[in-house]
Amino acid sequence: MDIEEQQRNARKVVQEARKVIAESERALKKADDFFRDHRIDRKNLMTYLKSYGGVELEREVEALAAQTLREVRQEADYLIEQSRLQNAATSIRKKFRPLV
């Protein structure tokens, strides 16, 4: 794999990471807009869940939200690490290229 190909791969990884971030931001904005439009805040939501679904439903929602956040962070961390690895491989070859 030559330097140009590594740079293309690194750019692709960064581009994919930006797409994931943009998609996440759009989803968050959509959710925020929905809650704002319906005048629902976290406290009201939890009160509703407790009254209709009980404590078990509240725990389930909290766990689902935490799991989703973990998955998004893991995917972002993976893409960032891939970009770093690509950049590191490229920069090392650039440093030693004149010596060869």
C-alpha positions in Angstrom: 0.0 0.0 0.0 1.6 3.3 -1.1 1.3 6.6 0.7 -1.3 8.0 -1.7 -3.6 5.0 -1.1 -3.1 5.3 2.7 -4.0 9.0 2.5 -7.2 8.1 0.4 -8.1 5.5 3.1 -7.5 8.0 5.9 -9.7 10.6 4.1 -12.4 8.0 3.6 -12.3 7.0 7.3 -12.5 10.7 8.4 -15.4 11.2 5.9 -17.3 8.2 7.3 -16.7 9.5 10.9 -18.1 12.9 9.9 -21.2 11.2 8.3 -21.8 9.3 11.6 -21.5 12.4 13.6 -23.8 14.4 11.3 -26.3 11.6 11.3 -26.2 11.5 15.2 -26.6 15.3 15.4 -29.6 15.2 13.0 -31.2 12.4 15.1 -30.6 14.4 18.3 -32.0 17.5 16.8 -35.1 15.7 15.6 -35.6 14.2 19.1 -35.1 17.6 20.8 -37.6 19.2 18.4 -40.2 16.5 19.1 -39.8 16.9 22.9 -39.8 20.7 22.7 -42.9 20.8 20.4 -44.8 18.5 22.8 -43.5 20.3 25.9 -41.9 17.1 27.2 -38.8 17.4 29.4 -36.9 14.6 31.1 -38.8 15.0 34.3 -42.2 14.8 32.6 -41.1 11.8 30.6 -39.9 9.9 33.6 -43.1 10.8 35.5 -45.1 9.5 32.6 -43.1 6.3 32.4 -43.4 5.7 36.1 -47.2 6.3 36.1 -47.9 4.1 33.1 -45.1 1.6 32.9 -43.8 1.5 36.4 -40.2 1.6 37.6 -39.3 -1.4 35.4 -40.2 0.6 32.2 -38.2 3.6 33.4 -35.1 1.3 34.0 -35.6 -0.2 30.6 -35.6 3.2 28.9 -32.6 4.4 30.9 -30.7 1.2 29.9 -31.7 1.5 26.3 -30.5 5.1 26.2 -27.2 4.3 27.8 -26.6 1.3 25.4 -27.4 3.5 22.4 -24.9 6.2 23.6 -22.3 3.5 24.2 -22.7 2.2 20.7 -22.4 5.6 19.2 -19.3 6.3 21.2 -17.7 3.0 20.3 -18.3 3.6 16.6 -16.9 7.1 16.8 -13.9 5.9 18.7 -13.3 3.1 16.2 -13.4 5.5 13.3 -11.1 7.9 15.0 -8.6 5.2 15.8 -8.7 4.0 12.2 -8.0 7.5 11.1 -5.1 7.8 13.5 -3.6 4.5 12.4 -3.8 5.6 8.7 -2.2 8.9 9.5 0.5 7.4 11.6 1.5 4.9 8.9 1.6 7.7 6.4 3.6 10.1 8.5 6.2 7.4 9.4 6.8 6.6 5.7 7.2 10.3 4.9 9.9 10.7 7.6 12.1 7.8 6.4 11.5 8.0 2.7 14.5 10.3 1.9 16.7 7.8 3.7 15.8 4.9 1.4 
